[in-house]
């Protein structure tokens, strides 16, 4: 199931493009890392230097995907009115505090 449909700009939107680009980059880096690890196992010590470079590329690719995912979650929260995991609904908290204070006031003055 494609969860990126309906993203700003439609299926070809900027967030979808970022997600797709990040996935392609992750796949390419993963493939390159597998090749380099095979070279290292085969005795090619020179591949170790390239391994560090590929690790940096992988970290950047992951950061791009996480950034795109965060943008998607923020957009989804705005569109659906639902909170993203970890967000606090301050309006609901204020209402609940107000309701509880009102109930305490109804109980009478403190002695």
N, C-alpha and C positions, 0 to 999 in steps of 0.2 A: 504494500500500500504506500503510495506517495504522499508523505505528510507535508510536502512543501507546496501543494496546490493551494491557491488562494493567498499566497504570500504577496506582499505589496508588489504591484506591477504584474500580477498574474503569474502563471507558471514560468514565464521567462524573466521574472523580476530579479532585482539586484541581489536579494538575499539568497534566492535559489541559485543564482550564478555563483555566488561565493561558496555556498555549500557544495555545489557540483565541482567547482575548481579545487576546493580543499580535498574532496574525496579523490579526485584524479591525482592530485599531488601526493596524497598519502599513499595511494596505490603504487605510484611510480617510485617513491622513496623506499617503500617496503620491498619492492622488487629489486631495487638496486642494493639494498642492504643484504638481501638474501644472496645475491650474486657475490657481493664482497665477502660475506661470511664463508661462502663456498671456496672462494679464492684463498682466504686465510687458512681454512682447513686443508686446502691442497698444498700449503707450504709457501704461498706468496705473501711474504712479510710486508711488502710494499702496500698491500691492500689495507693494512691497519691504519695508515694515514688517511686514506679515503674514507674509512669507516667513521672517523671523527667528523669529517665534513658532512657525511650523509646523516649522522645523528643530529647535527645542527639543523639540517634541512627538515628532518622529521619533526623536530621541536617547533620550527616555524610553521610547518604545515598543520600540526595539531593546534597551535595557537590560532591560526586562521579559521579552522573548523569550529573551535570553541567560541570564537568571536561571532561567527555567523550564526551558530546555534543560540547564543545569547540574544542576538538581534531578533531571531525568529521567535524566541520565547517572549521577548518584550512585546513584539508586534501581536502575537497571539493573545497575550494578556490584555492588551488594549482592545483588540477586536471582540473578545469573548467576555471581557469584564472579569475574568478569573485571574487569580493571583498566580504568579510563578512560584514554584516551591521555594520557601525561605522568605518570601515577602510578608510584610505585616500589613494588615488592613487597619490603618489608624482610625478611619472613620467608624468602623465597627467597634473598635476598642473604646472610642470616645462615647458612642451610644451606650455601650454596656456599662461604662463607668457612670455615665449620667443616670442610667436606669437604677443602678445600685445606690447611688447617692440619694436619689428621689425616694427610694424605699426606706433608707435610713432616716430621712427627714420625716417621713410619715409616722415613724415609730415614736417620735417625740424628742424633746430636748434631752441631752445627756445630763446626768446628775453628777 
